[in-house]
Amino acid sequence: MPQGRQGITDSGFRLPAEWEPQEAIWLSWPCHPESWPDKAAEIERQIAGIAAVISRHEGVRINASADLHSSIERALRQAGALMDRVELYVHPNNDVWCRDHGPLFVLHRETGELAVTDWDFNGWGDEFGPYDLDNEIPRRIAASLGLSRRDAGMVLEGGAIEVNGRGQLLTTEAVLLNPNRNPDLGRADVEARLRDVLGMKDVFWLGRGIEGDDTGGHVDDVVRFVDDATVVLSWEADSQSANHRVLHENRERLQDFRTPEGARLEIIEIPLPQLAEVPGWRLPVLPASYVNFLILNTAVLVPVFGHKKRDTDACGILGELFSGREIVPVFSRDLVHEGGAVHCLSQQQPARPLVGG
């Protein structure tokens, strides 16, 4: 048994697909203005706006230190949030990227029990810090909600994995096999942990992520399931682009993916936005991607970047794929300057299913 596994075995829990019924979306409030030079107030306004949109579709739960709660409430009211659907928790945090430091919620296949899986968070391979408060968020959420907590004993960010509803998981070698995450774990160890803790049956490996992604290459900027057998794939047709080769290589790998019945995936390409170099910024190329969307119960929040044709085309493609949900464009150019968009900001809490008669 690899070190740190703490005796975890498959106990009937599974990680639901994002399109399954949700109880709430978790966000972590921005708390360090220095993370957003000259844009801190605007970022707070934008995140309040995102929370307000979510509140019209389901609950919103926010991690923040107690001293920020009154100002957060003001910002949410100004944004038009439905405050009876918003809950603030005294969960101090370091940064906003709840997808990566928040818990992965799992459901028991038979009893419907909701539990928290607690993965270690080390600032994307110790690239950014501090992250001590972020690493405590899953434990705090489990305690606040009275949920059992399963300590996974491995570094993992939520944006590094993508799952369908049938126990199949996509990830990238550039992140989960990077020694800055789990130097003592090999590929087989990582796969075993994902199977045990998240109830996965298949783990499928892609290569790298898009250029400029300082997480190392998260899969949620590259490819996303929209149903159990269909994915949308970020795409770059320009052979001179730094993203051209890696995205073509990932598409080639996806040709080998098989559903439990042995069928190939349907792969739908969504061209990347025309958003590249930003002079003087710390990222040589911004990691902007339309597939960094967030699925809600009755809507899909889609990042857009101010490029009318590609923004419209991406929303149109996703509108056809999610025909029963409202498509809500979310302007994300400012957010992506710090490396993420609406999916990176959020973490869904699945709804407990009705069990029994």
N, C-alpha and C positions, 0 to 999 in steps of 0.2 A: 504494500500500500504506500503510495507516494507520501512524502512528508507533508503534513498540514491538512490531510483529508479529513481528519477528526471523525473517522468512522461513518461518513455519509454514504448511504446507499440509496438506490431508487426506492422511495417509499410511497409512490403513487402520485406525487406532485408533478405538474407540468406547467411550462410557461405558455400562456395563451398567445394566439396571434393578436396583433394590434386591432384588427377589425372586430374582434369578439366584444360582447357588451362590457362597458366600462362603468365604474362607479364615479371616478374622478380623475383629474389630471393634476399631478404634482409639479410645482415650479419652485425654484430657489431664487429669492430676490437679490438683485445686485446690491452689494454692500461695500464695495471698494471703488470709489470714483476714479482712482488711478488706473484701474483696468480699462477705462474708456476715456482716454484723454480728450478733453473738450466736448465730450458727448454724453457724459454721465446722466444729465437730466433728460436728454432725449431718449437714451436707452431705457430709463425708468418709465418714461411715458409710453414707449413702444411695448414694453413688457406688460404694463398695465393694460394697454389696448388688447394684447393677445389674451390676457386673463379674462378681460371683459367678453371677448368673442367666445372663449371656451365656456364661460358661465351661461351663455345662452343655449348651450347644448348639454352640459353636464356639470358636475361639481368641480371646483377648483380648490386645491389645498396648497398652501404656500409655506415654505421653510424660510424663517427669518429670525434674527435676534429680536428680543422683546422691545428694545428701544426704537425699532423701525416700524412697529405695527401701526401706530397712529398715522404716520406719513404714508404708509402703504394703503391704508384704508382711504385716505383722501385721494390718492392717485387712482385707485380703483373706482371710486365714486365719480371722479371727473371723467374717467374713461367710459362710464356707463355700465359697469359691471352689475350683475344681479347679485347683490350682497348676501341674499339668503342662500346663495349657492357657493359662497366663498368662505373658507376657513383658514385662519392664520395660526400657525403653530410656532411655539418658541423652540425653534431648531436653528441655532446659529450656523452660518455657512461661510465658506470662503469665496465662492464664485457662483455663477448662474447655471452651470451646465448640469442640470438635474438628470438628464439622460444617462450621464456617465457616473455620477456619484450617488444617485438615488437608488433605492432598492429595486430589484427585479421581483415582482410579485408573482407567486405561483398559486395554482389551484389544485386541490386534490381531486383526482379523477372520479372517485366514488362518493366521498362525503361532501365535496364542494368547499372544504376548508380553505380559507385564504391565508397564506403565509408569506413571510419576507425572506428572500435569499440575500444574504449579506456578503458581498464580494469586496475585497480590498480595493481601495482607490489610492493610487500613488502619483497623482498629477500627470497622467499620461507618460509613465516611464520616468518620473521625477524631472520632467521638462519644465513644469510650472508649479509654483507653490506660493504660499503655504496651502496645504490641503488637509490638515488635521481635522478641521471641523467638517469638511465635506465627507471625509471618511467615516464620520460618526452618524451621518444622516440616516442610513438604513436602520441602525440600532435605535435611534431616537424615534423614527416613524413606527417601528414595531412596538416600542414601548407605549407610545401615545395612542395607538390603535388597539392595543391589547392583542397583538398577533404573535404567533410563534415565529422564531427567527432561526433560519438554517445558515450557519456559518460555513461559507463555501471554501475558505482557506486558499483563495487564489485571487490574483489581481485580474479584474475584468471591468471594462466600461460598457454600459448598455449600448452605446453607439457602435461597438465593435461586433455586435451580432445582429442577425435578422432571422426571424423564424416565421414559418407558416403554422397552420393549425394541426399539422399532422406529425409533429415531432422532428421536423427537418430544419436545420440551421445553416446559415451562410456566415462566413467570417473571412478575414484576410490573414495571410501568413505574416504580412508586414507588421501587424499589431500583436496577435496572440502568440506568435513564435519569436517575437523580439525579446532578447534577454533582459531588456529594461523593465519587463513586466514580471515574468516568472522564470528566472534563470535556471531553476532546478527542475523545471517541468519540460518534458519533450512533447511532441505532437500527440502521442498516444495518451500521455497523462492529461493533457488539456482536454482531449476528446472525452476521456472517461469522466472528468469532472463535469463537463457540460451535460453529459448523459445522466449522470447521477443526480445532480442538483436541479437541473432544469427539465428533466424527463425527456431529453432528446433521444431520437433513434438514429438519426443520420447527421453527421457534421461534414459540410462541404466547404472546401478551401478555395478561395480566390487568391490572387497574388497581392497587388498593392491597391492603395486608394488614389484619389485624385491629387494633382499637384497642389502644393501649398497647404495641405491638411496637416497641421502640426500635432494632431493626435498620432500621426504615424501612418494613417490610412484607414479610417473607419469605414465600415461597409455601408453605413446609412447615408453616405454621400455618393455611393456607387450603384447599389442595386437594392431594390425593395420588393418584397412580395406584395401583390394586391389581391391575390387569392391563393389557394393552396398550390396551384400549378401555373401561375402567371407572375412574371416579374417585370418591373420597369428598370431599365438600365441607363445610367448616364452615358452620353455618347458624344464623341468628338470626331467629325469627319475630316477635319483639317489635318493633313499629315504633318504639318509643321508645328502643330500644337504639342506641348509637353504631355498632354493627356491622351493623345491619339493612341499611342502604342499600348499603354497600360489598359485602357478601356477595351481595346480590341482583344488583348490577351485574356482579359476577364470574360469577354463574350465567348471566346473559344473554350474556356474552361466550363462555362455554363452549358455548353453543348453536351457535356458528360453527365449533367445532373439528371436524375430520374426520380419520378414520383414513386410512391409505394407500389403502384401498378406497373411501373416500368416505362411510363411515358416521359417524353421530353418536356421541358418547360416551354411555355410560350414566352418569348422575350420581346419586349416592346421598348424601343429606344426613345429616349428623351434627350435631345441635344442640350449640352451645357449652355448656360447663359454666356453672352459675350461680355464677360467681366474678367479681366485678367490683371495686368500690372497696375499697381497703385504706387506712384513715385513717393519715396520717403517712408513708406509703411514697412513694418517689420516682416510682413509676408511678401515674398517676391511675386506670388500669384495668389489671388484670393480663392479659397476653396468653395466657390459658389456652385450649388447644385439644386435642381428642381426636385430631386428625389428625397430631399431632406424634409419631407412633408409629415404632418401629424394627422393620423386618423382619429376622429371622434365618433361618438355614437351616430350622429346625424350630419356630420360635416367632415371635410378634409381641409386643413389649413396648409396652403401651398406657398412656399417662399417665392417671391418675385423680386426682381432686381432693377426695374426701371428700363428694361429693354422690351419695347411693346410687342414686337412680333414673337420673340421666343417666349416671353412671359405668357402671352395669349395662347400660343401653341401648346405649352406645357399644361396650362390649366384646362385646355380643351381635351387633351389626351387623358388627363386624370379625371375629368368630368365624365367621359365615356366609360372609364373603368370603374368609377364609383357613382354609378347613375342614381343610386338611392340617397346620396349624400350631397349636401350643399358644398360647393367649392368656394373657399374663402381665400383670396390672395392676401398674403402678408408681406409687406415690404421689408426686405431683410438685408439690404446692402450695408446698413450700419452694423447689424448683428454679425454679419460674416467677416467684418473687419477684425473681429476677435476670434474667428475660426468656426462659427456655427450658425445654425438657423433654427427654425421653430421646433424641429424634432430634437435637436440637441438640447434645447431649453427645457424639455418636458419629459415626464415619465408617467405612463398610464397605470392606474390601479384598476384591475379588472373587477367586474361585478361578481358577487357570489351567485352561483346558479341556484335555482330552486331545486331542492333535493327531496324526493319522496312525493307522496300524494297529498 
